[in-house]
Amino acid sequence: MKNKIKIAFVVGVLFITASCNQKKEKVITPKIQYDVTIQSPNSSYDWWIQNIPGPQREKLIETLLKGALSGKYPVYDYFYNPINPQKVAQILNDSIRKTVQDKNPPYELKDTVIVKRIGIKDIAKLRFLEKWDIDPANLEISKKVMGIAPVAKIQDVSGNTRWQPLFWVITDNAFLKELKKNQTENFDD
């Protein structure tokens, strides 16, 4: 009988402790999207400010690109439409159509297509799609990454440089199911 009382007491203490220690997290936002610079724009900054050291940064980008190109990861365009590895390869071959004047007489204008392969070194930012929760008791914030988009520095036909998200790699299965459900509903309409 004493053992049963001891066991009941221990179970009761564990139950009370577990229920007291449960986090009462509240959602700050179900979706937030932002860019993170992963290659420092200023070499005078400390190494860790807006920077992931070269080998780790390159390995991360290589993992994203290889996974997207091989079909290992679910990949979507900027509007969350699924895309296949062939489309990813097409996105990574940036082409600019430009009219140039021939340097030799009769100085005719010619249309030219310049193809530039977007590679690991062109990607200096990542765009994150996350869900943020907070524990009001201690202001502990937890983040759940739902998607990652490599962002490349691209030059347009006028010579202007801009940052372009290439595609989304969706990392959260619940968000992936939501996307697939929405696409099925939209397809059925």
SETI-479121 format. One record per atom (N, C-alpha, C, O): x, y, z; residue in one letter. Coordinates in steps of 0.1 Angstrom, whole numbers, padded with zeros to 4 digits, always signed. Atoms other than C-alpha are relative to their C-alpha. Example, Ala and Ser with C-alpha at 12.3 -4.5 7.8 and 13.67 -1.06 7.14 Angstrom:
REM SETI-479121
+0009-0012+0000a +0123-0045+0078a +0009+0012+0000a +0019+0012+0007a -0009-0011+0000s +0137-0011+0071s -0008+0011+0008s -0003+0022+0009s 
REM end
This chain:
REM SETI-479121
+0008-0012+0000m +0000+0000+0000m +0009+0013+0000m +0005+0022-0007m -0009-0012+0000k +0029+0024+0008k +0006+0003-0014k +0007+0014-0018k -0006-0002+0013n +0044+0018-0026n -0010+0007-0010n -0007+0015-0018n +0010-0006+0008k +0011+0027-0043k -0002+0015+0003k -0004+0023-0006k +0001-0014-0004i +0009+0059-0023i +0012+0008-0005i +0010+0020-0010i -0012-0007+0005k +0045+0068-0032k -0001+0002-0015k +0002+0013-0020k +0001-0001+0015i +0039+0061-0069i -0011+0011-0003i -0008+0019-0012i +0011-0010+0003a +0006+0082-0068a +0006+0014+0003a +0003+0023-0005a -0006-0013-0003f +0025+0110-0051f +0010+0005-0011f +0009+0016-0015f -0010-0003+0010v +0054+0109-0076v -0007+0004-0013v -0004+0014-0020v +0008-0003+0012v +0029+0108-0105v -0007+0014+0001v -0007+0022-0009v +0006-0012-0003g +0010+0137-0090g +0009+0012-0001g +0006+0022-0007g -0010-0010+0000v +0041+0158-0085v +0005+0003-0015v +0006+0014-0019v -0005-0001+0014l +0053+0151-0121l -0011+0007-0009l -0008+0015-0017l +0011-0006+0008f +0018+0160-0135f -0001+0015+0003f -0002+0023-0006f +0001-0014-0004i +0017+0193-0115i +0012+0008-0006i +0011+0019-0011i -0012-0006+0005t +0053+0201-0125t -0001+0002-0015t +0003+0013-0021t +0001-0001+0015a +0047+0194-0162a -0010+0010-0004a -0008+0018-0013a +0010-0010+0004s +0015+0215-0163s +0004+0014+0004s +0000+0023-0003s -0005-0013-0003c +0033+0244-0146c +0010+0004-0010c +0012+0016-0012c -0011-0003+0009n +0062+0242-0170n -0004+0001-0015n +0004+0005-0023n +0004-0001+0014q +0041+0242-0202q +0001+0014-0004q -0004+0023+0003q -0001-0014+0005k +0048+0272-0223k -0013+0004-0005k -0021-0003-0011k +0012-0006+0004k +0019+0294-0229k +0003+0010-0012k +0002+0022-0010k -0004-0008+0011e +0031+0306-0263e -0012+0006-0007e -0022+0000-0009e +0010-0007+0008k +0011+0331-0283k +0006+0004-0013k +0018+0007-0014k -0005-0003+0014v +0014+0337-0320v +0002+0015-0001v -0008+0022+0001v -0002-0014+0003i +0030+0370-0328i -0005+0003-0014i -0012+0012-0016i +0004+0000+0014t +0025+0364-0365t +0000-0013-0006t +0010-0020-0004t -0001+0013+0006p +0016+0334-0385p +0009+0000-0012p +0014-0011-0016p -0009-0001+0011k +0037+0347-0414k +0008+0013+0000k +0002+0023+0002k -0008-0012+0002i +0066+0371-0417i +0011-0003-0010i +0016-0014-0009i -0010+0002+0011q +0090+0375-0446q +0010+0011+0001q +0007+0023+0002q -0010-0010+0000y +0123+0392-0445y +0013-0005-0006y +0015-0018-0007y -0013+0004+0006d +0158+0392-0461d +0011+0000+0011d +0011+0009+0020d -0012+0000-0008v +0190+0383-0443v +0012+0000-0009v +0014-0008-0018v -0012-0001+0007t +0223+0394-0457t +0010-0011+0006t +0012-0011+0018t -0009+0011-0005i +0247+0364-0455i +0014+0002-0005i +0023-0006-0001i -0014-0004+0004q +0277+0380-0472q +0002+0015+0003q -0005+0023-0003q -0001-0014-0005s +0289+0412-0455s +0002+0010-0011s +0011+0007-0020s -0002-0011+0010p +0286+0443-0476p +0012+0009+0003p +0015+0017-0005p -0011-0009-0005n +0314+0459-0456n +0011-0008+0007n +0008-0014+0017n -0011+0008-0006s +0347+0442-0449s +0005+0005+0013s +0013-0002+0020s -0005-0005-0013s +0354+0464-0419s -0009-0004+0011s -0006-0002+0023s +0009+0005-0011y +0324+0449-0400y +0007-0012+0007y +0016-0019+0001y -0004+0012-0006d +0331+0422-0375d -0004-0012-0008d -0015-0011-0015d +0003+0011+0009w +0331+0388-0392w -0014-0005+0000w -0019-0011-0010w +0013+0006-0002w +0297+0378-0379w -0011+0009-0003w -0023+0005-0003w +0010-0010+0003i +0278+0410-0388i -0004-0002-0014i +0004+0000-0023i +0005+0002+0013q +0256+0403-0418q +0008-0009-0008q +0011-0007-0020q -0009+0009+0007n +0278+0374-0427n +0000-0014+0006n -0001-0016+0018n -0004+0014-0003i +0282+0337-0427i +0013-0003-0006i +0015+0000-0018i -0013+0001+0006p +0318+0328-0432p -0001-0008-0013p -0009-0017-0015p +0000+0005+0013g +0326+0318-0468g -0003-0015-0002g -0013-0018-0009g +0003+0014+0002p +0328+0280-0466p -0014-0005+0005p -0020-0013-0002p +0014+0004-0005q +0296+0276-0445q -0010+0006-0009q -0020+0000-0012q +0009-0007+0009r +0278+0302-0467r -0002-0008-0013r -0013-0011-0018r +0000+0007+0013e +0288+0284-0499e -0006-0014+0002e -0014-0018-0007e +0006+0013-0002k +0278+0250-0484k -0015+0001+0001k -0022-0007-0004k +0014-0002-0002l +0244+0263-0474l -0007+0003-0013l -0017-0003-0017l +0006-0003+0013i +0237+0278-0508i +0001-0012-0010i -0009-0014-0017i -0002+0011+0009e +0251+0248-0526e -0011-0011+0004e -0017-0017-0005e +0010+0009-0005t +0227+0226-0505t -0014+0004-0005t -0021-0005-0010t +0013-0005+0005l +0197+0247-0514l -0001-0002-0015l -0011-0007-0020l +0000+0000+0014l +0206+0249-0551l -0001-0015-0005l -0009-0018-0014l -0001+0014+0004k +0215+0212-0555k -0014-0007+0003k -0019-0015-0005k +0013+0006-0004g +0183+0201-0536g -0011+0005-0009g -0020-0003-0012g +0011-0006+0009a +0161+0224-0558a +0002-0006-0014a -0008-0010-0020a -0003+0005+0014l +0178+0212-0590l -0002-0015-0001l -0005-0020-0012l +0001+0015+0000s +0176+0175-0581s -0015-0004+0003s -0018-0016+0001s +0014+0004-0003g +0139+0176-0570g -0001-0005+0015g -0011-0009+0019g +0000+0005-0014k +0149+0167-0534k -0009+0008+0009k -0015+0003+0018k +0008-0009-0009y +0132+0198-0519y -0012+0004-0008y -0012+0006-0021y +0011-0006+0007p +0097+0211-0528p +0003+0014-0003p +0005+0022+0006p -0004-0014+0005v +0103+0243-0548v -0012+0006-0006v -0020+0000-0013v +0012-0008+0005y +0078+0270-0556y +0006+0013-0005y +0016+0018-0001y -0003-0014+0005d +0079+0303-0575d -0003+0010+0010d -0008+0006+0021d +0003-0010-0010y +0075+0336-0558y -0014+0001+0005y -0017+0006+0016y +0014+0000-0004f +0037+0332-0558f -0005-0013+0005f -0017-0016+0005f +0002+0013-0006y +0039+0297-0543y -0007-0010-0010y -0015-0018-0005y +0005+0010+0010n +0031+0278-0575n +0012-0010-0001n +0024-0006-0002n -0011+0010+0001p +0051+0245-0577p +0008+0001-0013p +0002+0004-0023p -0008+0000+0012i +0080+0244-0601i +0009-0012+0001i +0012-0017+0011i -0009+0012+0001n +0101+0215-0613n +0015+0004-0001n +0018+0015-0003n -0015-0003+0001p +0139+0212-0614p +0004+0006-0013p +0013+0014-0013p -0003-0007+0013q +0139+0222-0651q -0002+0015+0001q +0005+0023-0005q +0003-0014-0002k +0123+0255-0642k +0010+0006+0009k +0014+0018+0006k -0011-0006-0009v +0148+0260-0614v +0013+0002-0008v +0019+0013-0007v -0012-0001+0008a +0176+0254-0639a -0002+0012-0009a +0008+0020-0012a +0002-0012+0009q +0160+0280-0662q +0001+0013+0008q +0007+0023+0002q -0001-0012-0008i +0157+0305-0634i +0015+0004+0003i +0019+0015+0003i -0014-0003-0003l +0194+0301-0626l +0009+0004-0013l +0020+0007-0011l -0007-0005+0012n +0203+0310-0662n -0007+0013-0004n -0017+0013-0011n +0006-0013+0002d +0195+0347-0662d +0004+0005-0014d +0016+0006-0017d -0003-0006+0013s +0193+0362-0697s -0005+0014-0001s -0016+0018+0004s +0004-0014+0002i +0192+0398-0707i +0000+0002-0015i +0010-0002-0022i +0001-0003+0014r +0181+0409-0742r +0004+0015-0001r -0002+0023+0005r -0006-0014+0002k +0200+0440-0753k +0002+0003-0014k +0006-0005-0022k -0003-0004+0013t +0203+0460-0784t +0013+0008+0001t +0015+0017+0009t -0013-0006+0000v +0239+0470-0792v +0003+0005-0014v -0002-0001-0024v -0004-0005+0013q +0255+0490-0819q +0013-0006-0004q +0022-0007+0004q -0012+0006+0006d +0281+0473-0841d +0011+0011+0000d +0008+0023-0003d -0011-0010-0001k +0315+0490-0836k +0006+0003-0014k +0014+0012-0016k -0006-0001+0013n +0323+0486-0873n -0011+0006-0010n -0023+0003-0008n +0010-0005+0010p +0306+0504-0903p -0008-0011-0006p -0002-0022-0008p +0009-0012+0000p +0277+0506-0911p -0006+0002+0014p -0016+0009+0015p +0005-0003-0014y +0272+0506-0872y -0014-0004+0002y -0022+0004+0008y +0014+0005-0001e +0240+0486-0874e -0003-0004+0015e +0006-0007+0023e +0004+0004-0013l +0220+0479-0843l -0004-0015-0001l -0010-0020-0010l +0003+0015+0000k +0218+0442-0833k -0005-0004+0013k -0001+0002+0024k +0006+0006-0012d +0197+0424-0808d +0010-0011+0005d +0014-0020-0003d -0009+0009-0006t +0219+0404-0784t -0006-0006+0012t -0013+0002+0020t +0004+0006-0012v +0210+0379-0757v +0013-0003+0008v +0021-0011+0003v -0012+0003-0009i +0235+0378-0728i -0006-0010+0011i -0015-0006+0018i +0004+0010-0010v +0231+0347-0707v +0011-0001+0011v +0023-0002+0009v -0009+0001-0012k +0246+0347-0672k -0005-0010+0009k -0017-0010+0014k +0004+0010-0009r +0245+0317-0650r +0001+0005+0014r +0012+0010+0018r +0000-0005-0014i +0235+0326-0614i +0006-0012+0008i +0002-0023+0008i -0007+0010-0008g +0259+0307-0591g +0000+0004+0015g -0006+0014+0019g -0001-0001-0015i +0267+0304-0554i +0005+0014+0004i +0000+0020+0013i -0006-0013-0003k +0288+0336-0554k -0010+0012-0003k -0008+0023+0003k +0010-0011+0003d +0258+0357-0568d -0010+0001+0011d -0018+0011+0012d +0011+0000-0010i +0236+0348-0538i +0006+0005+0013i +0014-0003+0020i -0005-0006-0012a +0244+0371-0509a -0011+0003+0011a -0008+0008+0021a +0011-0002-0009k +0210+0371-0492k -0009-0012+0000k -0009-0019-0010k +0010+0010+0000l +0184+0347-0481l -0013+0006+0005l -0013+0015+0014l +0013-0005-0004r +0147+0355-0478r -0007-0011+0008r -0008-0023+0004r +0007+0010-0009f +0129+0337-0449f -0015+0003+0001f -0019+0014+0002f +0014-0001-0003l +0092+0330-0444l -0001-0008+0013l +0002-0020+0013l +0000+0007-0013e +0086+0322-0408e -0013+0003+0008e -0021+0012+0004e +0011-0002-0010k +0060+0319-0380k +0007+0003+0013k +0017-0003+0017k -0006-0004-0012w +0068+0337-0348w -0010-0002+0012w -0021+0002+0011w +0008+0002-0012d +0055+0327-0313d +0008+0007+0011d +0020+0008+0011d -0006-0006-0012i +0062+0343-0279i -0005-0006+0012i -0017-0008+0013i +0004+0004-0014d +0061+0331-0243d -0001+0013+0008d +0010+0018+0011d +0001-0013-0007p +0047+0362-0225p +0007+0000+0014p +0010+0010+0020p -0006+0001-0013a +0061+0349-0192a +0015+0005+0000a +0019+0011+0010a -0015-0004+0000n +0098+0354-0202n +0004+0006-0013n +0016+0008-0015n -0002-0006+0013l +0095+0370-0237l +0009-0009-0009l +0016-0003-0018l -0007+0009+0008e +0111+0339-0252e -0007-0001-0013e -0019-0004-0014e +0006+0001+0014i +0105+0340-0290i +0005-0012-0007i +0017-0015-0007i -0004+0012+0008s +0105+0309-0311s -0005+0003-0014s -0015+0009-0017s +0002-0002+0014k +0106+0310-0348k -0001-0014-0007k +0007-0023-0004k +0001+0012+0008k +0095+0283-0373k +0002+0004-0014k -0006+0012-0020k -0002-0003+0014v +0110+0285-0407v -0009-0008-0009v -0009-0020-0008v +0009+0007+0009m +0084+0277-0434m +0006-0001-0014m +0002-0010-0022m -0005+0000+0013g +0104+0286-0464g +0013+0009-0001g +0015+0018+0007g -0012-0008+0003i +0138+0299-0477i +0001+0002-0015i -0001-0007-0023i -0002-0004+0014a +0144+0318-0509a +0014+0005-0002a +0018+0015+0005a -0012-0007+0003p +0179+0324-0522p -0002+0013-0008p -0011+0013-0017p +0002-0013+0006v +0182+0360-0533v +0013+0004-0007v +0024+0005+0000v -0012-0002+0008a +0207+0369-0561a +0000+0015-0004a -0010+0022-0006a -0003-0013+0005k +0222+0402-0572k +0000-0001-0015k +0008-0008-0021k +0002+0001+0015i +0210+0407-0608i +0001+0014-0006i -0004+0024-0001i -0001-0013+0007q +0218+0434-0633q -0010-0001-0012q -0010-0010-0020q +0010+0000+0011d +0189+0444-0657d +0006+0005-0012d +0017+0009-0013d -0005-0004+0013v +0191+0454-0693v +0005+0015+0000v +0014+0018-0008v -0005-0014-0001s +0196+0491-0683s +0013+0001+0008s +0018+0012+0010s -0012-0001-0008g +0226+0482-0661g -0003+0002+0015g +0006+0003+0022g +0003-0002-0014n +0207+0487-0629n +0001-0014+0008n -0003-0024+0003n -0002+0012-0008t +0215+0462-0601t -0012-0001+0010t -0016+0009+0016t +0011+0002-0009r +0186+0447-0581r +0002-0014+0007r +0009-0022+0002r +0000+0013-0007w +0181+0419-0556w -0013-0008-0004w -0024-0002-0003w +0011+0008+0005q +0159+0391-0570q -0001-0013+0008q +0008-0021+0007q +0002+0013-0005p +0144+0362-0550p -0002-0010-0012p -0009-0007-0021p +0000+0010+0011l +0149+0331-0572l -0012-0010+0000l -0019-0011-0010l +0010+0009-0002f +0125+0306-0558f -0001-0003+0015f +0008+0000+0022f +0002+0003-0014w +0111+0293-0525w +0003-0015+0001w -0002-0024-0006w -0002+0014-0004v +0123+0260-0509v -0009+0000+0013v -0006+0006+0023v +0009+0001-0011i +0094+0251-0486i +0005-0011+0010i +0008-0022+0006i -0006+0009-0010t +0107+0235-0453t -0010-0005+0010t -0006-0013+0018t +0010+0003-0010d +0075+0232-0433d -0011-0009-0006d -0018-0004-0015d +0009+0009+0006n +0053+0202-0440n -0015+0005+0002n -0023+0003-0008n +0014-0005-0002a +0021+0219-0425a -0002+0011-0011a -0013+0012-0016a +0001-0010+0010f +0027+0249-0448f -0001-0005-0014f -0009-0001-0022f +0001+0007+0013l +0033+0226-0477l -0014-0006-0003l -0019-0004-0014l +0014+0005+0001k +0000+0209-0471k -0010+0011-0003k -0019+0009-0011k +0009-0011+0002e -0017+0242-0469e +0001+0006-0015e -0009+0009-0021e -0002-0005+0014l -0002+0253-0503l -0007-0010-0009l -0014-0006-0019l +0006+0010+0009k -0013+0220-0519k -0015+0001+0000k -0021-0001-0010k +0015-0001-0002k -0048+0223-0505k -0005+0012-0007k -0015+0011-0015k +0004-0012+0007n -0051+0259-0518n +0001-0001-0015n -0008+0003-0022n -0002+0002+0014q -0038+0249-0552q -0011-0009-0006q -0016-0007-0017q +0010+0009+0004t -0063+0221-0554t -0014+0007+0000t -0021+0005-0010t +0013-0008+0000e -0092+0244-0544e +0000+0010-0011e -0011+0011-0018e +0000-0010+0011n -0081+0270-0569n -0002-0007-0013n -0008-0001-0023n +0001+0007+0012f -0078+0244-0596f -0014-0005-0003f -0019-0005-0014f +0014+0005+0001d -0113+0231-0589d -0010+0011-0003d -0021+0008-0008d +0009-0012+0002d -0129+0266-0592d -0003+0002-0015d -0010+0011-0018d 
REM end
